[in-house]
Structure formats: structure tokens, C-alpha cells
């Protein structure tokens, strides 16, 4: 299955309201708690504020996905993206290992890790050809928008996830794979009834 692309024109930035009430800021007096909620409120305004220092950055929308992965490509970093969902038991079993590997690479200048929640980004997932969960794609290459490889990795195949990180631990330059240019699909996909399946293998 080829991954369709994320680089396209005309994508609209779609900020979402935060689930927690900002009024909590008014009643907190403890400096640590106040700072925590202040950072949380900043994340509502700029989703990148809360995730910039995290080993796995949660992708809030199309625009941030394009911005972050493009920046990685230009810097020679490989972008490893995990697509997951809250209802996917296999995702819950795979994500801890993904987070562990990402944490090991957090200080590295060669790999950046991202997570895309399927339910919150259905159009993005469908445009990228994601039909099973958990699903992984790696971006890099001489031009932004190059999908180097993609695969579904379930709990029984965690060794493949380890191999993925090993293969790109020196950036996308270190791989001798043929990068496939991802051309963006601008079709308006149906995002109401997902046909994505959870993989346990």
C-alpha cells in the first residue's frame, strides 16, 4: 500500500477548543499547579507548546503535521509517525515501546517521533492511506513529502519497531532505500464511519 502524501496547498489550520476549562486557572494558588495549568492553556492556543519537549509529539492537525515533518526533512532528520486510536487495544500495547524508543532518541538530532490520533484526524489518516492500526510511516528524503516506508506493526512484531529505529538512527541520509514521493490526496474522504481495523499481529 502506498502512502499518499501530506504536502498540499489549501489546507486549513484547525484549532480545537481544549477539553478542560480555563477557569481552573483562577482558583489554583499552588505555583506548580498554576504553572501546569498555564502550560495546558498555552497548549490550547498553540498545540506545539506542550509537545515540543515530549519524546513523542502529538499531531493536533494537518498544518502542524506538514510544518513539523517538513522541518525534520530539511534538517536531515527522519520523522517516525505512529497512527493510533484510543479504542485500539493493539495500539495500547505497542505505544509504550514506541514511547520508550522515542525517549532514547529524544536528544538525537536524527529522529523525531510523532503520534496521530485517528479519531481526531480522520481526514489526514485517510489521505495518507492508513487502513489499519497501529500503523507507522517514516518521512524524510531530499525533498519534503518523501515517504520512505510504512507498515502495520502489532504487539507480536515489536522487533520490527526496534529495527525501524535502528535503521534511521543516523537520519534518513543513512538509508539506501528508494524514497517514494508522496503526492497529496486532496479528496474529501468520508470521516464519519472509519473502516480502519486494529491489528494484533
C-alpha positions in Angstrom: 0.0 0.0 0.0 1.5 3.3 -1.0 1.2 6.2 1.4 -0.4 9.2 0.0 1.0 12.5 0.9 0.7 15.3 3.3 2.2 18.1 1.2 -0.6 20.0 -0.5 -1.9 23.5 -0.8 -5.1 24.9 0.7 -5.1 23.0 4.0 -6.8 25.0 6.7 -5.4 25.2 10.2 -8.0 23.7 12.5 -7.5 24.7 16.1 -9.8 22.9 18.6 -11.0 24.0 22.0 -9.3 22.5 24.9 -11.4 19.9 26.8 -10.6 21.3 30.2 -11.9 24.6 31.4 -9.5 27.5 31.5 -11.4 28.7 34.6 -9.3 26.3 36.6 -6.5 28.9 36.3 -8.5 31.3 38.5 -8.8 29.0 41.5 -5.3 27.5 41.6 -2.9 29.1 44.1 -0.2 26.5 44.2 2.7 27.7 42.0 3.4 24.3 40.5 -0.3 23.5 39.8 -0.8 27.0 38.4 2.2 26.6 36.1 0.9 23.2 34.9 -2.5 24.6 34.0 -0.9 27.7 32.5 1.1 25.4 30.2 -2.1 23.5 29.5 -3.9 26.7 28.5 -0.9 27.7 26.3 -1.2 24.3 24.6 -4.8 25.2 23.7 -3.6 28.3 21.9 -0.5 26.7 20.4 -0.6 22.9 20.4 3.1 22.7 19.8 3.9 24.4 23.1 3.1 21.4 25.2 4.6 18.7 23.0 7.8 20.4 21.8 9.8 18.8 24.7 8.0 15.5 24.7 9.7 12.4 23.2 6.5 11.8 21.1 4.8 14.9 19.8 1.0 14.6 19.4 0.0 16.0 16.0 -3.0 18.3 16.5 -3.9 18.9 12.8 -2.9 18.9 9.2 -1.0 22.1 9.3 1.3 21.1 12.2 1.9 17.7 10.6 3.2 19.5 7.4 5.2 22.0 9.3 7.0 19.6 11.7 7.7 16.8 9.1 9.0 19.4 6.6 11.3 20.9 9.2 12.6 17.4 10.0 13.3 16.6 6.4 15.2 19.8 5.8 17.3 19.2 8.9 18.2 15.6 7.8 16.0 14.0 10.4 13.7 11.0 9.9 10.2 11.5 11.1 8.6 8.3 12.5 4.9 8.6 12.8 2.6 6.3 14.7 -1.1 6.3 13.9 -3.3 5.1 16.8 -6.7 5.3 18.4 -8.0 5.2 22.0 -10.2 2.2 21.2 -7.4 0.2 19.6 -6.1 -2.4 22.1 -3.1 -3.2 19.9 -2.2 0.4 19.9 -2.2 0.5 23.7 0.2 -2.5 23.7 2.6 -1.0 21.1 2.7 2.6 22.2 4.7 2.0 25.4 7.5 0.5 23.3 7.3 3.4 20.8 7.5 5.9 23.6 10.5 4.1 25.1 12.4 4.1 21.8 11.4 7.7 21.2 12.7 8.6 24.7 16.1 7.0 23.8 16.3 9.2 20.7 15.0 12.4 22.3 18.4 14.0 22.5 19.3 12.8 19.0 19.3 15.1 16.0 18.5 12.3 13.6 15.0 11.1 14.6 11.7 12.9 15.6 8.7 10.9 16.7 5.0 11.8 16.3 1.6 10.3 17.1 -1.6 10.9 15.2 -4.9 10.1 16.9 -7.1 8.6 14.3 -10.4 9.8 15.7 -9.2 13.4 15.8 -7.5 13.4 12.4 -9.6 11.1 10.2 -9.1 13.1 7.0 -5.4 13.2 7.5 -5.2 9.5 8.2 -7.3 8.6 5.2 -5.3 10.9 2.9 -2.2 9.1 4.0 -3.7 5.7 3.2 -3.9 4.5 6.8 -6.3 1.5 6.9 -5.1 -0.5 9.9 -3.9 0.4 13.4 -1.4 0.7 14.8 0.4 2.0 11.7 3.8 3.5 11.1 5.2 5.8 8.4 8.6 7.2 8.0 9.2 10.5 6.3 12.5 12.0 5.0 14.4 12.3 1.7 15.9 15.0 -0.4 12.5 16.8 -0.6 9.8 17.3 2.0 7.0 14.9 1.4 9.0 11.7 0.8 7.5 8.6 2.4 10.5 6.3 2.9 8.5 3.3 4.3 5.3 2.3 6.0 3.9 -0.7 7.8 1.5 -2.0 10.3 3.2 -3.3 13.5 1.2 -5.1 16.1 2.2 -6.3 19.6 3.7 -9.6 18.3 6.1 -7.8 16.0 7.7 -5.2 18.2 11.1 -6.3 17.0 10.2 -4.6 13.7 9.7 -1.4 15.5 13.2 -1.7 17.1 14.6 -2.3 13.6 12.9 0.7 12.3 14.6 3.0 14.9 17.9 1.3 14.3 17.6 1.9 10.5 17.1 5.6 10.9 19.2 6.4 14.0 21.6 8.3 11.7 18.8 10.2 9.9 17.2 9.5 6.5 20.6 10.1 4.8 21.9 6.8 6.3 19.3 4.6 4.5 19.9 3.4 1.0 16.2 2.8 0.3 14.5 4.4 -2.6 12.2 7.1 -1.2 8.8 7.3 -2.7 7.5 10.7 -3.3 4.2 11.2 -1.6 1.7 13.1 -3.6 -1.1 14.7 -1.6 -4.6 13.4 -2.0 -7.0 16.4 -1.8 -10.1 14.2 -2.0 -12.6 14.9 0.7 -12.7 11.5 2.4 -15.7 10.3 4.5 -14.6 10.7 8.1 -17.8 9.6 9.8 -17.6 5.8 9.8 -14.0 4.6 9.9 -13.1 1.3 8.2 -9.8 1.1 10.0 -9.1 -2.2 11.6 -7.0 -2.9 14.7 -4.1 -5.3 14.1 -2.9 -7.6 16.8 -0.2 -9.3 14.9 
